[in-house]
Amino acid sequence: MRVKRYIVDSMPEALDKIRADLGKDAVILNSKPVKTGGMFGMFGKMRIEVIAAVDEKASENEKTQRSSMNRQMDATTRPQAGTYTAKQAYRNAAVPQRMKTESAVAVEEREPSPDVVSQEPKRDYATREAAPANALNERPKQPEPPIQTSRQVENQTGTTGTDELASEVRGMRQMFQKLLVHDLSQQLPEAFQVIRTRLLDQGVTEEVTAEILKKLMEKTDAGHQCQVEEARDACREIITGMLAANAQTSVRLERSVQYAFFFGPTGVGKTTTIAKMAANSMLKEKRRIGFITADTYRMAAVEQLKTYANILNVPMEVVFQPKEMVTAMERLSDCDLIFVDTAGRNFRNDEYVQGIRELVEQGTNSVNYLVLSLTSKYTDMKAIIQNFSDVPVKQVIFTKADETQSFGTMLNVSEEMKLALSYITTGQNVPDDIVVATPTLVSSMVVGD
């Protein structure tokens, strides 16, 4: 299989280059917008990156058939040099010319049309020159071409351009239909098919899967028969690199951090996650811990956090409005680290999101955690992240890893949403069932070990 990458301004341009380089049997593996040029990440131009591939055997067969057809073509059926005139070139133009100078129009009016020239009996030029004048007069006169105005020329040009555009659209439609009905996985080596199936089963999106397969092909030497275990190890290495590109330098809470805010949708386990992280900070790092809860909407939410505060013997404050945060922080000023629990409500509620932002703005030297459940659909996760876009999110905590066998959404969030992963919770036990979401761990969970 031959794989090639293009950076183009539009899809029609990409299709032209793909047909010219790879032939009509080529398929598009992936396409995405990229920014090129600019300085310091600014003033760049948005272009399209297109990855295409073709089966080399099919391309060789196509070239053989085309050369055979060209040899069999009779010389009389090919267009003569004199008949390939401006009219045919005019039809093949991709972009119609909108205007012509008056002199060019005048020249076309004086010259006979290409159709008339092609219908004229073929005769040697010298014989025709030597013929008597009466013989020339007796020859039937050919009708003169009608004089075309600039408006008529412009209309013909517009019609030709419309035909070319319609042909281009039909070509794009045929290629897209081919992509929809053609199973690309059948063209991949067996080891790559296993990897592709595994990633899709794990919930990895088609776009991210295509990007991984492209990098996997680039890492594999031409002609090398890759085994399944070898492909799995290479895939794990690729995913680790993709996750590391968006990872934080340090996942653990630094000593300089004074506040840790937790927010997210309902029922994802924010309060239990806070208890796990607080217990580890207190028992392992010997830090003085405090709790603030703003979750006064859910029944028994305050009592749940108060139970953890009593077990750990740490102070706790309850706030009902964002403006009460300042007072609560002052009361807990002796603490090294304060965990703030927010209410889990409908993330589509703009008022709730606004309240979260007001709470977060009260803290300095703080870190914000968006808590998501691995049992949720990725489409819902994307909607949650987009609705919390006004809140400065730095890291994501994934919960309920013990309740699912699909972990591809973690890779999707990191690669497509460009968010760093921090922790993964694996059960209800406090403080044990929580681990750091390292790129190596996540890649092993997605690919399998």
Secondary structure as GFF3:
##gff-version 3
##sequence-region A 1 449
A	DSSP	beta_strand	2	8	.	.	.	ID=ss1
A	DSSP	alpha_helix	11	22	.	.	.	ID=ss2
A	DSSP	beta_strand	27	36	.	.	.	ID=ss3
A	DSSP	beta_strand	45	54	.	.	.	ID=ss4
A	DSSP	alpha_helix	56	72	.	.	.	ID=ss5
A	DSSP	three_ten_helix	75	77	.	.	.	ID=ss6
A	DSSP	alpha_helix	86	92	.	.	.	ID=ss7
A	DSSP	alpha_helix	102	110	.	.	.	ID=ss8
A	DSSP	alpha_helix	114	119	.	.	.	ID=ss9
A	DSSP	alpha_helix	125	130	.	.	.	ID=ss10
A	DSSP	alpha_helix	133	138	.	.	.	ID=ss11
A	DSSP	alpha_helix	150	181	.	.	.	ID=ss12
A	DSSP	three_ten_helix	184	187	.	.	.	ID=ss13
A	DSSP	alpha_helix	190	201	.	.	.	ID=ss14
A	DSSP	alpha_helix	206	219	.	.	.	ID=ss15
A	DSSP	alpha_helix	228	245	.	.	.	ID=ss16
A	DSSP	beta_strand	259	263	.	.	.	ID=ss17
A	DSSP	alpha_helix	270	283	.	.	.	ID=ss18
A	DSSP	beta_strand	289	293	.	.	.	ID=ss19
A	DSSP	alpha_helix	301	312	.	.	.	ID=ss20
A	DSSP	beta_strand	316	318	.	.	.	ID=ss21
A	DSSP	three_ten_helix	322	324	.	.	.	ID=ss22
A	DSSP	alpha_helix	325	331	.	.	.	ID=ss23
A	DSSP	beta_strand	337	341	.	.	.	ID=ss24
A	DSSP	alpha_helix	350	360	.	.	.	ID=ss25
A	DSSP	beta_strand	366	373	.	.	.	ID=ss26
A	DSSP	alpha_helix	378	387	.	.	.	ID=ss27
A	DSSP	beta_strand	395	399	.	.	.	ID=ss28
A	DSSP	three_ten_helix	401	403	.	.	.	ID=ss29
A	DSSP	alpha_helix	408	416	.	.	.	ID=ss30
A	DSSP	beta_strand	420	425	.	.	.	ID=ss31
A	DSSP	beta_strand	434	436	.	.	.	ID=ss32
A	DSSP	alpha_helix	439	447	.	.	.	ID=ss33
###
